[in-house]
Amino acid sequence: MRTIATLLLAAFLGLAADLARAVDVPAIRTADGLSANWRNIIGANQSATAGWSFRVGPRAVQVQALGLYDDANGLKDPHPIGLWTASGTLLAQATLPAGTASLRIGSYRYVAITPLTLAPGQTYVVGAYFGPVADQCGTACGDVMLYAGDETYDTRISFGQSRQTLSIAGAGPLAYPGVFAGVDEGFFGPNFLLSADFTPDPFVFPAQTNAAPGTVATSNPITVSGIDSPTAVSVAGGTYAINAGAYTAAAGTVSEGDTVTVRLTAAPTFATPATARLTIGGVSSDFVVTTTAADTTPDPFTFAAQADAVRGSVATSNAIVVTGTNSPSVIAIVGGRYSINGAGYAAATATVSPGDSVTVQLTAAPTFATATTATLTIGGVNADFVVTTAQADTTPAPFAFIPQSGVAPDTWVNSNPVTVSGIDSPSAVAITGGAYSINDAAYTSAAGTVQNGDTVRVRLMSATSFATLAQATLTIGGVSGTFDVTTRAAPPPIPVATLGRHTTLLLAALLALVGLAAAQRASRH
């Protein structure tokens, strides 16, 4: 921390004002008020000590210099200045020379003293001696003071009241100004420089990681400590808020005990840091926010298998939603096609985004009981969509042959046709007790196969006796149908008398019929 002695040396180098403002601050700043010179205040050929009382706040302060108001023309006379306790004990004094050689800060000129610490919570009085002036107001009206103005006090002290000594004729000594001066604020008059600490204790903003790109991140609050005066605060790359107020990027000031948070917008890209630097009184700390790394590996997903698909049909999977990623992932398929968010199906490699919906299609196998697989890959994660065709159905719908009766004995009888239905692949056919014909082809009794939609007839030889049942059973894929054929009843007996008269004729006719029947059987075989 620089002392007033350092500042005095810097004044001759042209740097005094800047350096003083950096480490020592006036107890009061007066930019306006009523201006009056000493002669007009107390009259000609009189002297007094005038000033004001003040109270120190909860922290001790250090006085570096004593000063006096100057209207920028230089002081006409030298002025002793003193600092007293509330009870009148003189703690420090110095004489400010006439002219412009002394250090000027703002509206006041100062002279250094041995640094003096003032206790917290105590009241003190500062005063400057004004000597007698001639009874005229040309160039000898005395130095100017302000009163009834709009003053700004250092936050570490508070104004008490205006004070002075009783005026005396002629010259007198610097004395404790123990009485009320009769104005609400003033006289200013005397002032002093307080040693100011604008350098806060170091502060830190913990870095944040895994931020979503483009989001707004807020730091932890830090509490300003280690300063005793309002101190400049600024930010680069973000905004800041004091005591949970509005966020701003404009420079400002903070005081001891203030809390400050910083905000910034995270980078728009993955795995990228963004930095906001907060500076308080020359001490800086960076708030660094790094976006999360790109995650293109989705959560596992599944497609429900499908069974009993129609051969050669197009099967569509259930929809899955891409989760667990934060950026587009590569999508590819083998053995099928995919659709994103209901768009057209495609097989080319592309990308999907978080939250996209995906379905898969494939063409079922052309054969029965055959599985076909399409494998979808998203960001390295695979899932199979498996479609299995139905088993072959060789069991037909029930079928029936219309029974026939009154048929002549020992003759071939053909059934009605039946149409094979309810199968989707060739089905075994066999017969017992007769023969069958498929689609009016030649009759056979050998085992064979039929297709859905084929027509089948059955043929059998009727019984050789009257009123007798003959059966042929056709079996297709385990389902059977029986063709029943019953011969006609025997003819009634011939009366004896009739038989006697015609015996010779009947015998001849019978012999002829027997011969004819034998000939027919021979020709059929």
C-alpha positions as CSV (number, residue, x, y, z in Angstrom):
1,M,0.0,0.0,0.0
2,R,1.4,3.4,-1.0
3,T,1.6,6.2,1.6
4,I,1.0,9.8,1.1
5,A,4.7,10.4,1.1
6,T,4.9,8.3,-2.0
7,L,2.0,10.3,-3.5
8,L,3.8,13.5,-2.9
9,L,6.8,12.3,-4.8
10,A,4.6,11.1,-7.6
11,A,3.0,14.5,-7.8
12,F,6.2,15.9,-9.1
13,L,6.3,13.2,-11.7
14,G,2.7,14.0,-12.9
15,L,1.2,10.9,-11.5
16,A,-0.1,12.0,-8.2
17,A,-3.8,12.0,-8.8
18,D,-3.9,8.5,-10.3
19,L,-1.8,7.0,-7.6
20,A,-3.7,8.7,-4.8
21,R,-7.0,7.4,-6.1
22,A,-5.5,4.0,-6.2
23,V,-4.7,3.7,-2.5
24,D,-5.9,6.7,-0.5
25,V,-9.4,8.2,-0.7
26,P,-10.9,11.5,0.7
27,A,-13.1,11.2,3.7
28,I,-15.5,13.6,2.0
29,R,-16.1,14.7,-1.6
30,T,-17.8,18.0,-2.2
31,A,-18.5,19.0,-5.7
32,D,-21.1,21.7,-5.0
33,G,-22.4,23.8,-2.1
34,L,-22.4,27.5,-1.2
35,S,-19.0,29.1,-1.5
36,A,-17.9,31.7,1.0
37,N,-14.6,33.1,1.9
38,W,-13.4,33.5,5.5
39,R,-13.8,37.2,5.6
40,N,-17.5,37.0,4.7
41,I,-18.1,34.3,7.3
42,I,-16.7,35.8,10.5
43,G,-15.8,39.4,9.7
44,A,-12.6,41.4,9.4
45,N,-9.6,40.8,11.6
46,Q,-11.0,37.7,13.3
47,S,-9.7,34.1,13.5
48,A,-11.2,30.7,14.4
49,T,-10.8,27.0,13.9
50,A,-13.7,25.5,11.8
51,G,-14.5,22.0,10.8
52,W,-16.8,19.0,11.5
53,S,-17.2,15.9,13.5
54,F,-17.6,12.3,12.3
55,R,-18.1,8.8,13.5
56,V,-16.0,5.8,12.4
57,G,-17.9,2.7,11.3
58,P,-17.4,-0.9,12.5
59,R,-13.9,-1.2,11.2
60,A,-10.9,0.9,12.2
61,V,-9.6,3.3,9.6
62,Q,-6.2,4.9,9.0
63,V,-5.7,8.6,8.2
64,Q,-2.8,9.3,5.9
65,A,-3.1,13.1,5.3
66,L,-4.9,16.3,6.4
67,G,-6.3,18.7,3.8
68,L,-8.4,21.8,3.0
69,Y,-10.8,22.8,0.3
70,D,-9.3,24.7,-2.6
71,D,-11.3,26.3,-5.4
72,A,-8.4,25.5,-7.8
73,N,-6.7,28.9,-7.5
74,G,-4.3,27.8,-4.8
75,L,-4.5,28.7,-1.1
76,K,-4.0,32.3,-0.1
77,D,-2.7,31.6,3.4
78,P,-1.1,28.6,5.1
79,H,-3.5,26.7,7.4
80,P,-2.8,24.5,10.4
81,I,-5.1,21.5,10.4
82,G,-5.8,19.2,13.4
83,L,-7.6,16.0,14.3
84,W,-9.1,15.5,17.8
85,T,-10.9,13.0,19.8
86,A,-14.5,13.8,20.7
87,S,-13.3,15.0,24.1
88,G,-10.7,17.4,22.6
89,T,-7.5,15.5,22.6
90,L,-5.3,16.5,19.6
91,L,-4.2,13.4,17.8
92,A,-2.5,14.8,14.8
93,Q,-1.8,18.2,13.1
94,A,-0.1,19.6,10.0
95,T,0.2,22.9,8.2
96,L,-1.0,23.1,4.6
97,P,1.2,25.7,2.8
98,A,-0.1,28.6,0.8
99,G,0.0,28.4,-3.0
100,T,-0.3,25.3,-5.2
101,A,2.7,23.2,-4.3
102,S,0.7,20.8,-2.1
103,L,-1.0,17.6,-3.5
104,R,-4.5,18.3,-4.9
105,I,-7.0,15.5,-5.1
106,G,-10.5,16.5,-6.3
107,S,-11.4,19.8,-4.6
108,Y,-8.9,19.5,-1.8
109,R,-5.2,19.9,-1.1
110,Y,-3.4,17.6,1.3
111,V,-0.3,17.4,3.5
112,A,1.0,14.1,4.8
113,I,1.0,13.1,8.5
114,T,2.3,10.0,10.3
115,P,-0.5,7.4,9.6
116,L,-3.0,7.5,12.4
117,T,-5.5,4.7,13.2
118,L,-9.0,5.7,14.3
119,A,-10.9,3.2,16.4
120,P,-14.2,1.8,15.2
121,G,-17.4,3.3,16.6
122,Q,-15.6,6.4,18.0
123,T,-16.3,10.1,17.2
124,Y,-13.6,12.5,16.1
125,V,-13.3,16.1,15.0
126,V,-11.3,17.6,12.2
127,G,-10.7,21.4,12.0
128,A,-8.6,24.0,10.1
129,Y,-7.4,27.3,11.5
130,F,-8.4,30.5,9.5
131,G,-6.4,33.6,10.4
132,P,-7.6,37.2,10.3
133,V,-7.9,39.1,7.1
134,A,-8.1,42.8,6.2
135,D,-11.4,44.5,6.3
136,Q,-11.8,44.6,2.6
137,C,-12.7,41.9,-0.1
138,G,-10.4,42.5,-3.0
139,T,-7.6,40.0,-3.0
140,A,-7.5,39.6,0.8
141,C,-10.9,38.0,1.6
142,G,-9.4,34.7,2.9
143,D,-9.6,31.2,1.6
144,V,-12.9,29.6,0.5
145,M,-15.0,27.0,2.3
146,L,-18.2,25.2,1.3
147,Y,-21.4,24.7,3.3
148,A,-24.9,23.5,2.7
149,G,-23.8,21.3,-0.1
150,D,-24.4,17.8,-1.4
151,E,-21.5,15.9,0.0
152,T,-20.4,12.2,-0.5
153,Y,-18.8,10.6,2.5
154,D,-16.5,7.6,2.5
155,T,-18.6,4.6,3.5
156,R,-16.4,3.9,6.5
157,I,-17.4,7.1,8.3
158,S,-20.6,9.1,8.9
159,F,-21.0,12.9,9.3
160,G,-21.8,14.4,12.7
161,Q,-22.2,18.2,12.7
162,S,-20.4,21.4,11.7
163,R,-18.0,22.6,14.4
164,Q,-15.9,25.7,15.2
165,T,-14.2,27.6,18.0
166,L,-15.5,31.0,19.1
167,S,-14.1,33.7,16.9
168,I,-11.4,36.0,18.4
169,A,-10.0,39.3,17.3
170,G,-6.7,39.1,15.6
171,A,-4.6,35.9,15.2
172,G,-4.9,32.9,17.4
173,P,-3.7,29.2,17.7
174,L,-5.2,26.1,16.2
175,A,-7.7,25.0,18.7
176,Y,-10.3,22.3,19.3
177,P,-13.5,23.3,17.5
178,G,-15.9,22.5,20.3
179,V,-19.1,24.3,19.4
180,F,-21.8,23.9,16.8
181,A,-21.0,26.1,13.8
182,G,-24.6,26.8,13.0
183,V,-24.9,25.1,9.6
184,D,-26.3,21.6,8.9
185,E,-23.3,20.4,7.0
186,G,-19.9,22.0,6.9
187,F,-17.7,23.7,7.2
188,F,-15.7,22.0,4.4
189,G,-13.2,23.2,5.0
190,P,-10.9,20.6,6.4
191,N,-10.7,17.1,5.0
192,F,-8.5,14.1,5.4
193,L,-7.3,11.1,3.3
194,L,-8.2,7.5,4.4
195,S,-5.9,4.7,3.6
196,A,-8.0,2.5,1.3
197,D,-7.5,-1.2,0.5
198,F,-8.9,-2.0,-2.9
199,T,-7.2,-5.3,-3.3
200,P,-9.6,-8.1,-2.2
201,D,-8.7,-11.5,-0.9
202,P,-8.3,-14.1,-3.7
203,F,-11.5,-15.6,-4.8
204,V,-12.3,-18.7,-7.0
205,F,-15.1,-19.9,-9.2
206,P,-15.1,-23.7,-9.4
207,A,-15.1,-24.9,-13.0
208,Q,-18.2,-26.6,-14.4
209,T,-18.2,-29.5,-16.8
210,N,-20.7,-31.4,-18.9
211,A,-22.8,-28.3,-19.7
212,A,-25.2,-28.6,-22.6
213,P,-24.0,-26.6,-25.6
214,G,-25.5,-23.1,-25.7
215,T,-27.0,-23.2,-22.2
216,V,-26.5,-20.4,-19.6
217,A,-24.3,-21.4,-16.7
218,T,-24.2,-19.6,-13.3
219,S,-21.2,-19.7,-11.0
220,N,-21.2,-20.2,-7.3
221,P,-21.4,-16.9,-5.3
222,I,-18.2,-15.5,-4.0
223,T,-18.1,-13.0,-1.0
224,V,-15.9,-10.0,-1.4
225,S,-13.4,-9.7,1.5
226,G,-10.2,-7.9,2.2
227,I,-11.2,-4.4,1.0
228,D,-12.3,-1.4,3.0
229,S,-13.6,0.8,0.3
230,P,-15.9,0.4,-2.8
231,T,-13.7,-1.3,-5.4
232,A,-14.0,-1.5,-9.1
233,V,-15.5,-4.7,-10.6
234,S,-15.6,-5.7,-14.2
235,V,-16.2,-8.8,-16.3
236,A,-15.1,-10.1,-19.7
237,G,-16.8,-12.9,-21.5
238,G,-20.0,-12.9,-19.4
239,T,-22.1,-11.0,-16.9
240,Y,-22.1,-10.6,-13.1
241,A,-24.6,-9.9,-10.4
242,I,-24.0,-8.2,-7.0
243,N,-26.1,-9.5,-4.1
244,A,-28.5,-11.4,-6.3
245,G,-29.3,-8.3,-8.3
246,A,-29.7,-8.0,-12.1
247,Y,-26.9,-9.4,-14.2
248,T,-24.8,-6.9,-16.2
249,A,-21.7,-6.6,-18.2
250,A,-21.0,-3.0,-17.3
251,A,-18.2,-2.0,-14.9
252,G,-19.3,-1.2,-11.4
253,T,-18.2,-1.3,-7.8
254,V,-18.4,-3.7,-4.9
255,S,-18.0,-3.4,-1.2
256,E,-16.7,-5.6,1.6
257,G,-19.2,-8.4,2.2
258,D,-20.9,-8.2,-1.2
259,T,-21.7,-11.5,-2.9
260,V,-21.0,-11.8,-6.7
261,T,-22.0,-14.5,-9.1
262,V,-21.0,-14.8,-12.8
263,R,-22.9,-16.0,-15.8
264,L,-21.9,-17.1,-19.2
265,T,-23.3,-18.9,-22.2
266,A,-21.7,-22.3,-22.8
267,A,-20.0,-22.9,-26.1
268,P,-22.3,-24.1,-29.0
269,T,-20.0,-27.1,-29.6
270,F,-19.3,-30.2,-27.6
271,A,-16.2,-30.6,-25.3
272,T,-15.5,-26.9,-25.6
273,P,-14.6,-24.5,-22.7
274,A,-16.0,-21.0,-22.4
275,T,-14.5,-18.5,-19.9
276,A,-15.8,-15.4,-18.1
277,R,-13.1,-13.4,-16.1
278,L,-14.3,-11.4,-13.2
279,T,-11.8,-8.7,-11.9
280,I,-12.2,-6.9,-8.5
281,G,-9.6,-4.3,-7.6
282,G,-7.0,-6.0,-9.9
283,V,-7.6,-9.5,-8.6
284,S,-9.1,-11.8,-11.2
285,S,-10.7,-15.2,-11.3
286,D,-11.9,-17.2,-14.3
287,F,-15.3,-19.0,-14.4
288,V,-14.7,-21.8,-16.9
289,V,-17.6,-23.9,-18.2
290,T,-16.9,-26.8,-20.5
291,T,-19.6,-28.4,-22.6
292,T,-20.2,-32.1,-22.4
293,A,-18.5,-34.4,-24.8
294,A,-20.5,-35.6,-27.8
295,D,-22.4,-38.8,-26.9
296,T,-23.4,-40.8,-30.0
297,T,-23.9,-44.1,-28.3
298,P,-27.7,-44.6,-27.6
299,D,-29.3,-46.6,-24.9
300,P,-30.0,-50.3,-25.9
301,F,-33.1,-50.8,-28.0
302,T,-35.0,-53.9,-29.2
303,F,-37.4,-54.9,-31.9
304,A,-40.1,-57.5,-31.1
305,A,-39.8,-60.6,-33.2
306,Q,-42.7,-61.5,-35.4
307,A,-43.9,-65.0,-36.2
308,D,-46.4,-66.6,-38.6
309,A,-45.7,-64.1,-41.3
310,V,-47.0,-64.7,-44.8
311,R,-44.3,-65.8,-47.2
312,G,-42.9,-63.0,-49.2
313,S,-44.9,-60.3,-47.3
314,V,-43.4,-57.0,-46.1
315,A,-43.1,-56.9,-42.2
316,T,-42.7,-53.6,-40.2
317,S,-41.2,-53.5,-36.8
318,N,-42.4,-51.7,-33.7
319,A,-41.0,-48.1,-33.4
320,I,-38.0,-47.4,-31.2
321,V,-37.0,-43.9,-29.9
322,V,-33.3,-42.9,-29.9
323,T,-32.3,-42.0,-26.3
324,G,-29.1,-41.6,-24.4
325,T,-27.4,-39.5,-27.0
326,N,-26.8,-35.7,-27.2
327,S,-25.7,-35.5,-30.9
328,P,-26.5,-37.2,-34.2
329,S,-25.5,-40.8,-34.5
330,V,-24.7,-42.9,-37.6
331,I,-27.5,-45.3,-38.5
332,A,-27.1,-48.3,-40.8
333,I,-29.0,-51.5,-41.7
334,V,-28.3,-55.0,-43.1
335,G,-31.0,-57.1,-44.4
336,G,-33.8,-54.6,-44.5
337,R,-34.8,-50.9,-44.6
338,Y,-35.4,-48.3,-42.0
339,S,-37.6,-45.2,-41.6
340,I,-36.9,-42.1,-39.4
341,N,-39.9,-40.3,-38.0
342,G,-42.3,-41.8,-40.5
343,A,-40.3,-40.8,-43.6
344,G,-39.7,-43.1,-46.5
345,Y,-37.8,-46.4,-46.0
346,A,-34.2,-46.5,-47.1
347,A,-31.2,-48.8,-46.7
348,A,-28.4,-46.2,-47.1
349,T,-26.3,-45.1,-44.1
350,A,-27.4,-41.8,-42.6
351,T,-27.7,-40.2,-39.2
352,V,-30.4,-40.0,-36.5
353,S,-30.8,-37.4,-33.8
354,P,-31.8,-37.8,-30.1
355,G,-35.5,-38.3,-29.8
356,D,-35.9,-39.6,-33.4
357,S,-38.3,-42.5,-33.9
358,V,-37.1,-45.5,-36.1
359,T,-38.9,-48.4,-37.6
360,V,-37.5,-51.3,-39.7
361,Q,-39.0,-53.2,-42.6
362,L,-38.0,-56.5,-44.3
363,T,-39.4,-58.9,-46.8
364,A,-40.4,-62.3,-45.2
365,A,-38.8,-65.5,-46.6
366,P,-40.5,-67.2,-49.6
367,T,-40.5,-70.5,-47.7
368,F,-42.4,-71.8,-44.8
369,A,-41.1,-71.8,-41.2
370,T,-38.1,-69.6,-42.2
371,A,-36.6,-66.7,-40.2
372,T,-35.4,-63.5,-41.9
373,T,-33.3,-61.0,-40.0
374,A,-32.6,-57.2,-40.5
375,T,-29.9,-55.8,-38.2
376,L,-30.1,-52.1,-37.4
377,T,-27.1,-50.3,-36.0
378,I,-27.2,-46.9,-34.3
379,G,-24.0,-45.4,-33.0
380,G,-22.4,-48.9,-32.6
381,V,-25.5,-50.4,-30.8
382,N,-27.2,-53.2,-32.7
383,A,-30.6,-54.8,-32.6
384,D,-32.2,-57.5,-34.8
385,F,-35.6,-57.5,-36.3
386,V,-36.5,-61.2,-36.8
387,V,-39.5,-62.3,-38.9
388,T,-40.4,-66.0,-39.2
389,T,-42.9,-67.3,-41.8
390,A,-45.7,-69.5,-40.8
391,Q,-45.5,-73.4,-40.8
392,A,-46.9,-75.1,-43.9
393,D,-50.6,-75.9,-43.5
394,T,-51.4,-79.3,-45.0
395,T,-54.6,-80.0,-43.0
396,P,-57.6,-79.2,-45.3
397,A,-61.0,-78.1,-44.3
398,P,-63.4,-81.1,-43.8
399,F,-64.9,-82.5,-46.9
400,A,-67.7,-85.1,-47.6
401,F,-68.9,-87.4,-50.3
402,I,-72.7,-87.7,-51.0
403,P,-73.7,-91.3,-50.3
404,Q,-75.4,-93.2,-53.1
405,S,-78.0,-96.0,-52.8
406,G,-80.0,-98.2,-55.1
407,V,-77.0,-98.9,-57.1
408,A,-76.8,-102.0,-59.2
409,P,-74.6,-104.7,-57.7
410,D,-71.1,-105.1,-58.9
411,T,-70.8,-101.8,-60.8
412,W,-68.3,-98.9,-60.7
413,V,-69.7,-95.8,-59.0
414,N,-68.2,-92.3,-59.1
415,S,-68.6,-89.8,-56.2
416,N,-69.4,-86.2,-56.4
417,P,-66.3,-83.9,-56.7
418,V,-64.9,-82.2,-53.5
419,T,-62.7,-79.1,-53.6
420,V,-59.6,-79.1,-51.4
421,S,-59.4,-76.0,-49.3
422,G,-57.7,-74.7,-46.1
423,I,-54.1,-75.7,-47.1
424,D,-51.2,-73.6,-48.3
425,S,-48.8,-76.3,-49.5
426,P,-49.1,-79.8,-51.0
427,S,-50.9,-82.3,-48.9
428,A,-50.7,-86.1,-49.0
429,V,-53.7,-88.0,-50.4
430,A,-54.4,-91.7,-50.0
431,I,-57.4,-94.0,-50.5
432,T,-58.7,-97.3,-49.2
433,G,-61.5,-99.3,-50.9
434,G,-61.4,-97.5,-54.2
435,A,-59.6,-95.1,-56.4
436,Y,-59.5,-91.3,-56.8
437,S,-59.1,-88.8,-59.5
438,I,-57.5,-85.3,-59.2
439,N,-58.9,-82.6,-61.4
440,D,-60.6,-85.3,-63.6
441,A,-57.3,-87.0,-64.3
442,A,-57.1,-90.8,-64.4
443,Y,-58.2,-92.7,-61.4
444,T,-55.6,-94.2,-59.2
445,S,-55.3,-95.9,-55.8
446,A,-51.7,-95.0,-55.3
447,A,-50.7,-92.3,-52.7
448,G,-50.1,-88.8,-54.0
449,T,-50.5,-85.1,-53.2
450,V,-53.1,-82.4,-53.8
451,Q,-52.9,-78.6,-53.8
452,N,-55.3,-76.1,-52.4
453,G,-58.2,-75.7,-54.9
454,D,-57.8,-79.2,-56.5
455,T,-61.0,-81.2,-57.1
456,V,-61.1,-84.8,-56.2
457,R,-63.5,-87.6,-57.1
458,V,-63.7,-91.1,-55.6
459,R,-64.6,-94.3,-57.5
460,L,-65.5,-97.7,-56.1
461,M,-67.1,-101.1,-57.2
462,S,-70.5,-101.7,-55.7
463,A,-71.1,-104.8,-53.8
464,T,-72.0,-108.0,-55.7
465,S,-75.0,-108.6,-53.6
466,F,-78.2,-106.7,-53.1
467,A,-78.8,-104.2,-50.3
468,T,-75.1,-104.2,-49.4
469,L,-72.8,-101.3,-48.5
470,A,-69.5,-100.7,-50.1
471,Q,-67.1,-97.9,-48.9
472,A,-64.1,-96.0,-50.1
473,T,-62.3,-93.7,-47.7
474,L,-60.2,-90.8,-49.0
475,T,-57.6,-89.2,-46.6
476,I,-56.1,-85.7,-47.3
477,G,-53.5,-84.4,-44.8
478,G,-55.1,-86.5,-42.0
479,V,-58.7,-85.5,-42.8
480,S,-60.8,-88.3,-44.1
481,G,-64.1,-88.5,-46.0
482,T,-65.9,-91.8,-46.8
483,F,-67.9,-92.5,-50.0
484,D,-70.8,-94.9,-49.2
485,V,-72.5,-96.9,-52.0
486,T,-75.4,-99.3,-51.3
487,T,-76.7,-101.7,-53.8
488,R,-80.4,-101.9,-54.5
489,A,-82.7,-104.4,-52.8
490,A,-83.2,-107.9,-54.3
491,P,-86.2,-108.3,-56.7
492,P,-89.4,-110.0,-55.3
493,P,-89.7,-113.9,-55.9
494,I,-91.6,-115.2,-59.0
495,P,-94.9,-117.1,-58.2
496,V,-94.7,-120.9,-58.6
497,A,-97.5,-121.1,-61.2
498,T,-95.9,-118.5,-63.3
499,L,-92.6,-120.2,-62.9
500,G,-94.0,-123.5,-64.1
501,R,-95.4,-122.1,-67.3
502,H,-92.3,-120.2,-68.1
503,T,-89.6,-122.4,-66.8
504,T,-88.1,-123.1,-70.1
505,L,-88.1,-119.4,-71.0
506,L,-86.7,-118.2,-67.7
507,L,-83.9,-120.7,-67.8
508,A,-83.0,-119.6,-71.2
509,A,-83.1,-115.9,-70.2
510,L,-81.1,-116.5,-67.1
511,L,-78.4,-118.3,-69.0
512,A,-78.3,-115.4,-71.4
513,L,-77.9,-112.8,-68.6
514,V,-75.1,-114.7,-66.9
515,G,-73.2,-114.9,-70.1
516,L,-73.7,-111.2,-70.8
517,A,-72.5,-110.2,-67.3
518,A,-69.4,-112.3,-67.6
519,A,-68.6,-110.7,-70.9
520,Q,-68.9,-107.2,-69.4
521,R,-66.6,-108.0,-66.5
522,A,-64.0,-109.3,-68.9
523,S,-64.2,-106.2,-71.0
524,R,-63.8,-103.8,-68.0
525,H,-60.7,-105.6,-66.7
